[in-house]
Amino acid sequence: MGKDKQDLRKLTNAAMMSALVCIATLVIPIPIPGGGYANAGDIVLLVTAFVLSPGLAAVASGFGAAVADIILGYSMYVPGTLVIKALAALTAGLMIRWAKKHMKLVPAMIVAGICGELVMIAGYYGYEYAILENAVAAAAGAIPNIIQGLAGIAGAAVLTPLMERILKTKKRIED
């Protein structure tokens, strides 16, 4: 396949994964007391981090999650979500590259997922603290984020092999 076709395939895959992050976030939003919501978007965010390059995963995940915030009416979270989800995907994407050199694939995905989700949890704690100016309320929001992160890690470990086949990016995660 020529370079132009490869670049087009990468961009198409990133756009599709961005849409899937948005859809997974929208499907079952669970409101959190004090603001925000928990969702299934982190499953797809981590799959995206594991099957795309870290940079593309960051753009696709940040954009997809931010669009979901806009659609759901959480406009005050859009800037934070864009940055936090992008950094979570970037972290997980970089960590999967390191971890798979040192361990088998499933443990590597778990380690990379934990690193990415810790960025998400800490990022939203900081963002909510800055918005709400209340450490207790921000800490209360961390509990659903922890649950969402754990679900994201488990779901991504199961779904990543399927998505690799769909995107035909097997070489990316195993190289």
Residue frames as qw, qx, qy, qz and C-alpha x, y, z in Angstrom:
[[0.000, 0.891, 0.453, 0.000, 0.00, 0.00, 0.00],
 [0.403, 0.537, -0.023, 0.741, 1.34, 3.45, -0.92],
 [0.259, -0.108, -0.467, 0.838, 2.12, 6.12, 1.65],
 [0.308, -0.136, -0.100, -0.936, -0.89, 8.25, 0.65],
 [0.688, -0.271, -0.552, -0.386, -3.23, 5.29, 1.10],
 [0.572, -0.200, -0.652, 0.457, -1.64, 4.44, 4.45],
 [0.058, -0.005, -0.279, 0.959, -2.04, 8.04, 5.63],
 [0.499, -0.195, -0.290, -0.793, -5.66, 8.07, 4.49],
 [0.697, -0.260, -0.665, -0.060, -6.31, 4.78, 6.29],
 [0.397, -0.130, -0.565, 0.711, -4.76, 6.16, 9.50],
 [0.166, -0.042, 0.096, -0.981, -6.89, 9.31, 9.34],
 [0.620, -0.210, -0.479, -0.584, -10.02, 7.32, 8.54],
 [0.638, -0.233, -0.700, 0.221, -9.35, 4.97, 11.45],
 [0.207, -0.079, -0.436, 0.872, -8.76, 7.94, 13.78],
 [0.371, -0.124, -0.129, -0.911, -12.03, 9.58, 12.67],
 [0.692, -0.241, -0.605, -0.312, -13.93, 6.32, 13.18],
 [0.546, -0.205, -0.656, 0.479, -12.42, 5.84, 16.64],
 [0.015, -0.038, 0.235, -0.971, -13.26, 9.44, 17.56],
 [0.567, -0.201, -0.316, -0.734, -16.87, 8.81, 16.60],
 [0.717, -0.220, -0.662, -0.002, -16.88, 5.58, 18.61],
 [0.307, -0.068, -0.550, 0.773, -15.48, 7.38, 21.69],
 [0.289, -0.093, 0.029, -0.952, -18.30, 9.91, 21.35],
 [0.687, -0.187, -0.489, -0.504, -20.98, 7.25, 20.87],
 [0.632, -0.169, -0.702, 0.280, -19.73, 5.12, 23.77],
 [0.130, -0.024, -0.424, 0.896, -19.75, 8.22, 25.96],
 [0.413, -0.089, -0.115, -0.899, -23.29, 9.12, 24.91],
 [0.532, -0.154, -0.783, -0.283, -24.88, 5.66, 25.18],
 [0.631, -0.571, -0.522, 0.059, -25.13, 5.42, 28.96],
 [0.155, 0.514, -0.335, 0.774, -24.23, 8.67, 30.71],
 [0.578, -0.532, -0.593, 0.176, -24.56, 8.24, 34.48],
 [0.048, -0.848, 0.058, -0.524, -24.89, 11.65, 36.21],
 [0.578, -0.066, -0.547, 0.601, -22.52, 12.24, 39.12],
 [0.306, -0.872, -0.365, 0.117, -23.79, 14.28, 42.09],
 [0.360, -0.720, 0.108, 0.583, -22.18, 17.71, 41.93],
 [0.386, 0.769, -0.259, -0.439, -21.72, 17.69, 38.13],
 [0.142, 0.479, -0.818, -0.283, -20.40, 15.60, 35.27],
 [0.919, 0.061, 0.059, -0.386, -21.16, 11.96, 34.46],
 [0.444, -0.349, 0.807, 0.173, -19.59, 8.51, 34.24],
 [0.743, 0.499, -0.091, -0.436, -19.73, 6.60, 30.94],
 [0.918, 0.007, 0.359, 0.167, -18.36, 3.78, 28.79],
 [0.467, 0.872, -0.150, 0.006, -16.22, 6.09, 26.64],
 [0.253, -0.750, 0.610, 0.029, -12.98, 5.12, 28.39],
 [0.821, 0.033, 0.563, 0.082, -13.27, 1.59, 27.04],
 [0.675, 0.671, 0.222, 0.211, -13.07, 2.93, 23.49],
 [0.006, -0.952, 0.303, -0.039, -10.50, 5.58, 24.49],
 [0.533, -0.537, 0.646, 0.100, -8.12, 2.84, 25.65],
 [0.793, 0.305, 0.500, 0.169, -8.81, 0.65, 22.62],
 [0.423, 0.899, 0.015, 0.108, -7.98, 3.72, 20.51],
 [0.222, -0.849, 0.479, 0.007, -4.74, 4.21, 22.44],
 [0.683, -0.271, 0.670, 0.102, -3.82, 0.57, 21.88],
 [0.710, 0.384, 0.549, 0.218, -4.53, 0.39, 18.12],
 [0.389, 0.885, 0.078, 0.245, -3.57, 3.85, 16.83],
 [0.520, 0.303, -0.308, 0.737, -0.38, 5.85, 17.21],
 [0.315, -0.469, -0.543, 0.622, -0.28, 7.81, 20.48],
 [0.006, -0.193, 0.072, 0.978, -0.72, 11.16, 18.72],
 [0.361, -0.189, -0.603, -0.686, -3.71, 10.07, 16.64],
 [0.438, -0.430, -0.780, 0.120, -5.23, 8.36, 19.68],
 [0.201, -0.359, -0.384, 0.826, -4.91, 11.58, 21.69],
 [0.195, 0.086, -0.247, -0.945, -6.63, 13.70, 19.03],
 [0.439, -0.235, -0.735, -0.460, -9.36, 11.14, 18.35],
 [0.429, -0.418, -0.747, 0.288, -10.12, 10.50, 22.03],
 [0.131, -0.310, -0.290, 0.896, -10.02, 14.12, 23.16],
 [0.259, 0.031, -0.342, -0.903, -12.21, 15.30, 20.32],
 [0.450, -0.274, -0.786, -0.324, -14.72, 12.43, 20.58],
 [0.368, -0.441, -0.689, 0.441, -15.18, 12.88, 24.33],
 [0.040, -0.266, -0.130, 0.954, -15.44, 16.68, 24.06],
 [0.331, -0.114, -0.526, -0.775, -18.13, 16.41, 21.39],
 [0.449, -0.401, -0.798, -0.014, -20.08, 14.10, 23.71],
 [0.232, -0.395, -0.473, 0.753, -19.87, 16.73, 26.47],
 [0.154, 0.102, -0.200, -0.962, -21.27, 19.32, 24.05],
 [0.430, -0.224, -0.708, -0.514, -24.14, 17.03, 23.00],
 [0.486, -0.431, -0.736, 0.191, -24.99, 16.14, 26.61],
 [0.188, -0.882, -0.190, -0.387, -24.98, 19.78, 27.71],
 [0.718, -0.579, -0.061, 0.380, -21.87, 19.67, 29.92],
 [0.473, 0.806, -0.021, 0.355, -20.29, 22.69, 28.23],
 [0.300, -0.884, 0.329, -0.143, -18.29, 23.69, 31.31],
 [0.793, -0.337, 0.487, 0.143, -16.40, 20.38, 31.01],
 [0.784, 0.613, 0.069, 0.062, -15.57, 20.62, 27.28],
 [0.264, 0.832, -0.456, 0.173, -12.13, 22.29, 27.61],
 [0.467, -0.523, 0.681, -0.213, -11.11, 19.98, 30.45],
 [0.885, 0.143, 0.429, -0.116, -12.42, 16.88, 28.71],
 [0.671, 0.724, -0.158, 0.030, -10.61, 17.73, 25.47],
 [0.136, 0.742, -0.609, 0.244, -7.26, 18.01, 27.26],
 [0.569, -0.385, 0.657, -0.312, -7.74, 15.32, 29.93],
 [0.908, 0.209, 0.337, -0.137, -8.98, 12.61, 27.55],
 [0.629, 0.719, -0.284, 0.086, -6.28, 13.47, 25.01],
 [0.045, -0.682, 0.673, -0.282, -3.59, 13.19, 27.70],
 [0.755, -0.186, 0.565, -0.277, -5.08, 9.92, 29.00],
 [0.898, 0.421, 0.124, -0.041, -5.01, 8.40, 25.50],
 [0.405, 0.782, -0.436, 0.184, -1.52, 9.75, 24.81],
 [0.351, -0.576, 0.677, -0.295, -0.24, 8.31, 28.10],
 [0.851, 0.012, 0.491, -0.189, -1.83, 4.91, 27.49],
 [0.786, 0.616, -0.047, -0.003, -0.56, 4.89, 23.90],
 [0.220, 0.760, -0.569, 0.225, 3.01, 5.67, 24.93],
 [0.513, -0.434, 0.672, -0.312, 2.89, 3.20, 27.81],
 [0.935, 0.184, 0.254, -0.164, 1.63, 0.33, 25.64],
 [0.639, 0.682, -0.337, 0.115, 4.68, 0.79, 23.43],
 [0.034, -0.626, 0.693, -0.356, 6.98, 0.51, 26.45],
 [0.676, -0.247, 0.556, -0.416, 5.06, -2.20, 28.32],
 [0.939, 0.280, 0.048, -0.195, 4.73, -4.63, 25.43],
 [0.508, 0.628, -0.557, 0.192, 8.52, -4.76, 25.19],
 [0.048, -0.437, 0.745, -0.502, 8.69, -5.96, 28.80],
 [0.434, 0.057, 0.782, -0.444, 5.64, -8.18, 29.24],
 [0.204, 0.334, 0.873, 0.291, 2.91, -10.13, 27.47],
 [0.033, -0.380, -0.405, -0.831, 0.18, -8.20, 25.68],
 [0.448, -0.687, -0.516, -0.248, -2.68, -8.42, 28.21],
 [0.560, -0.585, -0.271, 0.520, -0.56, -7.34, 31.21],
 [0.333, 0.011, 0.186, 0.924, 0.90, -4.59, 29.00],
 [0.169, -0.552, -0.472, -0.666, -2.61, -3.33, 28.22],
 [0.544, -0.703, -0.450, 0.083, -3.48, -3.38, 31.92],
 [0.528, -0.383, -0.092, 0.752, -0.36, -1.40, 32.87],
 [0.159, 0.173, 0.326, 0.916, -0.87, 1.10, 30.05],
 [0.304, -0.634, -0.563, -0.435, -4.58, 1.37, 30.88],
 [0.540, -0.650, -0.387, 0.369, -3.85, 2.07, 34.55],
 [0.396, -0.209, 0.060, 0.892, -1.41, 4.83, 33.57],
 [0.027, -0.343, -0.462, -0.818, -3.92, 6.42, 31.19],
 [0.432, -0.668, -0.556, -0.242, -6.79, 6.19, 33.66],
 [0.520, -0.507, -0.310, 0.613, -4.71, 7.69, 36.47],
 [0.184, 0.029, 0.203, 0.961, -4.21, 10.71, 34.20],
 [0.274, -0.506, -0.557, -0.600, -7.98, 10.87, 33.69],
 [0.544, -0.638, -0.526, 0.145, -8.77, 10.60, 37.42],
 [0.456, -0.400, -0.142, 0.782, -6.16, 13.17, 38.45],
 [0.123, 0.181, 0.363, 0.906, -7.10, 15.46, 35.57],
 [0.334, -0.608, -0.533, -0.485, -10.78, 15.56, 36.45],
 [0.544, -0.601, -0.427, 0.401, -10.01, 15.97, 40.14],
 [0.359, -0.241, 0.026, 0.901, -7.90, 19.02, 39.33],
 [0.047, -0.306, -0.470, -0.826, -10.38, 20.41, 36.82],
 [0.433, -0.651, -0.580, -0.230, -13.37, 19.93, 39.13],
 [0.510, -0.522, -0.327, 0.601, -11.44, 21.44, 42.04],
 [0.224, -0.060, 0.174, 0.957, -10.64, 24.48, 39.89],
 [0.230, -0.410, -0.526, -0.708, -14.29, 24.83, 38.75],
 [0.572, -0.613, -0.519, -0.165, -16.08, 23.94, 41.99],
 [0.070, 0.616, -0.441, 0.650, -13.40, 25.33, 44.32],
 [0.746, -0.408, 0.288, -0.440, -14.30, 22.52, 46.71],
 [0.121, 0.446, -0.887, -0.013, -11.87, 19.67, 47.37],
 [0.464, 0.050, 0.803, -0.370, -14.57, 17.47, 48.93],
 [0.705, 0.530, 0.194, -0.429, -16.85, 17.75, 45.88],
 [0.447, 0.655, -0.569, -0.218, -13.91, 17.11, 43.55],
 [0.118, -0.317, 0.929, -0.152, -12.89, 14.06, 45.59],
 [0.632, 0.239, 0.601, -0.428, -16.47, 12.74, 45.46],
 [0.674, 0.625, -0.140, -0.367, -16.26, 12.92, 41.67],
 [0.109, 0.573, -0.807, -0.094, -13.11, 10.79, 41.73],
 [0.542, -0.055, 0.799, -0.255, -15.02, 7.70, 42.91],
 [0.767, 0.513, 0.310, -0.230, -17.13, 7.32, 39.74],
 [0.408, 0.789, -0.433, -0.151, -14.03, 8.15, 37.67],
 [0.239, -0.443, 0.862, -0.061, -12.15, 5.30, 39.35],
 [0.672, 0.220, 0.672, -0.219, -15.01, 2.90, 38.55],
 [0.633, 0.737, 0.010, -0.238, -15.17, 4.22, 34.99],
 [0.142, 0.742, -0.647, -0.101, -11.40, 3.76, 34.67],
 [0.433, -0.222, 0.868, -0.096, -11.48, 0.17, 35.92],
 [0.710, 0.465, 0.482, -0.217, -14.31, -0.64, 33.50],
 [0.450, 0.822, -0.256, -0.235, -12.33, 1.01, 30.72],
 [0.088, -0.580, 0.807, 0.065, -9.28, -1.13, 31.40],
 [0.546, 0.043, 0.826, -0.135, -11.26, -4.38, 31.55],
 [0.652, 0.636, 0.314, -0.267, -13.33, -3.56, 28.48],
 [0.326, 0.815, -0.417, -0.236, -10.31, -2.49, 26.43],
 [0.275, -0.418, 0.864, 0.057, -8.42, -5.68, 27.27],
 [0.595, 0.281, 0.743, -0.119, -11.33, -7.65, 25.83],
 [0.541, 0.768, 0.278, -0.201, -12.15, -5.46, 22.82],
 [0.042, -0.779, 0.455, 0.430, -8.69, -4.51, 21.56],
 [0.377, -0.144, 0.845, 0.350, -7.98, -7.78, 19.71],
 [0.429, 0.619, 0.658, 0.006, -11.31, -7.46, 17.89],
 [0.184, 0.936, 0.038, -0.299, -10.64, -3.84, 16.93],
 [0.275, -0.554, 0.634, 0.464, -7.16, -4.75, 15.69],
 [0.430, 0.205, 0.830, 0.292, -8.76, -7.18, 13.26],
 [0.307, 0.826, 0.458, -0.114, -11.32, -4.62, 12.16],
 [0.064, 0.944, -0.165, -0.277, -8.70, -1.91, 11.58],
 [0.903, 0.330, -0.051, 0.271, -6.10, -4.35, 10.32],
 [0.049, 0.870, -0.370, 0.323, -3.46, -2.78, 12.57],
 [0.945, -0.301, -0.089, 0.090, -2.10, -5.97, 14.12],
 [0.696, 0.304, -0.200, 0.619, 1.47, -4.87, 13.35],
 [0.067, -0.736, 0.126, -0.661, 1.00, -1.61, 15.30],
 [0.670, -0.631, 0.166, -0.355, 0.32, -3.22, 18.68],
 [0.966, -0.186, 0.106, 0.143, 2.74, -6.09, 18.35],
 [0.644, 0.604, -0.180, 0.433, 5.74, -4.25, 16.88]]
